[in-house]
Amino acid sequence: MISQEQFEKELEGIIANAIREDVGDGDHSSLACIPANAQGRAKLLVKDEGIIAGIDFANMVFKYVDKDMVFEKIMEDGAKVKYGDIAFYVEGSSRSILMAERLVLNAMQRMSAIATKTRSFVDLLEGTKTKILDTRKTTPGIRALEKWAVQIGGGENHRFALYDMIMLKDNHIDFAGGITKAIDKTKAYLQKTERDLKIIVEARDLDEIKEILKSDGVYRILIDNFNYEDTREAVQLIGDTCLTESSGGITEETIRHYAECGVDYISSGALTHSVYNMDLSLKAV
């Protein structure tokens, strides 16, 4: 996984690019009718139910726009919220509050939706050993926010990007000439480049599971698009050799059944690509 320093740089880049995109050469609506010395106070009002996420990010945005902003956190990221709750207050330049408003709302609405969906999956797994993972099926440019929201919801992050873990999927395997060749070439590459990256290998059937198990150094086997019976057999074949992960169209209706097959992880792109934004508003007080 990426370091905390890398993660913070990703967040800084998201904020800088979003403000550039939204503000351009100035927030002329505010410049036209709000005096430069006007001071204001606003609250983040929840108009929905679920898990709130992005409060700490909102603080970062306000401080980026105006270091003199005063941020009062009422709730913590990960808290359950209902209609009428107030997540935070912010006080300072009225122009600065308005400049940051849309980025704060856009980010928090999406992050809260992702955290809420993740929490629902986590709850469905309660009592099993299985943990929920996200994927790289994220919105371009804001991956750090979406993966942060998964963590807030109680899930875990898969690899952050292409550079922090090796994942040999079907196309890698086919282009490389087969599973064993792909694994051997990967281990040679890591040794040559002196990189310490974990290796995940995707299996499409039980025969591929058996072939993967002939190679050392595999961290996790991705049991992709298997039915329940074959998943259970795959888990038995793998045993303690490496970790196991199920994926492929797993829904809230089927996730518990896959967990009960004994897999260590279930990965779901739906955590980040199939959510409905939480209804939030920033209102002057």
HELIX and SHEET records of a PDB file:
HELIX    1   1 GLN A    4  VAL A   23  1                                  20    
HELIX    2   2 HIS A   28  CYS A   33  1                                   6    
HELIX    3   3 ILE A   55  VAL A   65  1                                  11    
HELIX    4   4 SER A   94  LEU A  124  1                                  31    
HELIX    5   5 ARG A  143  ILE A  152  1                                  10    
HELIX    6   6 ASP A  170  ALA A  176  1                                   7    
HELIX    7   7 ILE A  179  THR A  193  1                                  15    
HELIX    8   8 LEU A  206  ILE A  212  1                                   7    
HELIX    9   9 TYR A  228  ILE A  238  1                                  11    
HELIX   10  10 ILE A  255  ALA A  259  1                                   5    
HELIX   11  11 ALA A  270  HIS A  273  1                                   4    
SHEET    1   A 4 VAL A  70  LYS A  73  0                                        
SHEET    2   A 4 ILE A  86  SER A  93 -1                                        
SHEET    3   A 4 GLN A  39  VAL A  46 -1                                        
SHEET    4   A 4 LEU A 280  ALA A 284 -1                                        
SHEET    1   B 2 GLY A  50  ILE A  51  0                                        
SHEET    2   B 2 LYS A  80  VAL A  81 -1                                        
SHEET    1   C 6 LYS A 131  LEU A 133  0                                        
SHEET    2   C 6 TYR A 265  SER A 267  1                                        
SHEET    3   C 6 LEU A 243  SER A 247  1                                        
SHEET    4   C 6 ARG A 220  ASP A 224  1                                        
SHEET    5   C 6 ILE A 199  ALA A 203  1                                        
SHEET    6   C 6 ILE A 166  LEU A 168  1                                        
END                                                                             
